[in-house]
């Protein structure tokens, strides 16, 4: 069984503004890449956090069957939200600790649903720091944003 990785990134020109998301899906056997796939998209008016979430959702939804996968993101918002905050939000009826509605609730719910059919490990990497796969994901996010930029 190959090891599966999804590298995700979101981009926005202005916040809010035109945005894009990208995901690089890789199947590896040790250090050998068996298969890779690039996906991306964008929206005319969005935020960076929405695009970061969308990248993770679309990456997980692109997997054709139940999988064990590592999702690597440069968004602390996504990593902390899914691994630290979501349990409390769900317990509190999708309210924050301050009793305010969770921002981007519909995307968090979509991410929760997307990860539910998989065994997911979440990792964070520093963005724009020369990490090759993260740089590819960033390029895909910018490619997704390109049709919407003014």
Secondary structure, 3 states (H helix, E strand, C coil): CCEEEEEEEEEEEECCEEEEEEEEEEEEECCEEEEEEEEEEEEEEECHHHHHHHHHHHHHHCCCCCCEEEEEECCHHHHHHHHHHHHHHHHCCCECCCCCECCCHHHHHHHHHHHHCCEEEEEECCCCCCCHHHHHHHHHHHHHHHCCCC
